[in-house]
Amino acid sequence: MIRSIPLMVAITLAGCVTETESVFTAPPSPQKAMETRVSLARQYIGQGNWEDAKRNLKKAAELDSSNPEVYEAFALVYQSTGEFELAEESFQLAIDLDKNFSRARNNYAAFLYSQERYREAEAQLREVVKDSLYSARPRAFLNLGLCRLKLFDERGAEEAFLRTLAMQPSNTTALLEVAQLRVDANDGRNASLYYDKYRELVRQQSSRGLWLGIRLARLTGDTDAESSYALALRNIYPDSPDYEAYRRSSSGDKQS
């Protein structure tokens, strides 16, 4: 079975950056100046401009050295520039300053996952999903499920994916993951429910989706569907690992 869906960072960073100062305007309060610096830094992060992001964050830290958003933004910069020890220190400092900073915990979990530290990532996400007011909570449940798959906790993973679907019924990643888990459990009826919903929502299936459709068709005895998915997999993704897995299965080496 091939699972290659990464955790996604919850933050959105984009837009043009404008820095202006004028002798004709009253100087902002230290708090407002700090917030402006952090906002500018986040825009620079979205553009991949690490030096200007760090410059603004250093000024923000001078204005307020105890603000957790400053250190979360520093962590994102350091993670992006490969300075992983500094990234971890900054994530931990942001969380130490605000235990309820769910976005920082979610982004820290993404960092830990990228380092293949799945147990630690799962622990952070368990805290994140407790925050019922966190706007990215469905994504946090999805990430929790992906972590649990890496930890071979299929039951816990399915529970997390189902929580995602309770809040976002059209989440195609969660639908495909639950369908996969139901196929693995030889539960063709429920696997079909989730897989059919997934197919309705995607314009073009991924290679993984088509390979899952083949296995589901074999499980339910639908030879027409199996042939259709196999043809699409061969024509659209001839160089994919999923097509290679299908070829091996067709030559007698059955894949789960």
JOWO-V50840 format. One record per helix or strand of 3 or more residues. SS is the DSSP state (a for helix, b for strand). FROM is the first residue (numbers start at 0). LEN is the number of residues. If there is no record, write none. Layout:
# JOWO-V50840
ss->SS from->FROM len->LEN
ss->SS from->FROM len->LEN
This chain:
# JOWO-V50840
ss->a from->29 len->18
ss->a from->49 len->14
ss->a from->67 len->13
ss->a from->83 len->14
ss->a from->101 len->13
ss->a from->117 len->11
ss->a from->136 len->14
ss->a from->153 len->14
ss->a from->171 len->13
ss->a from->187 len->14
ss->a from->206 len->14
ss->a from->222 len->14
ss->a from->240 len->10
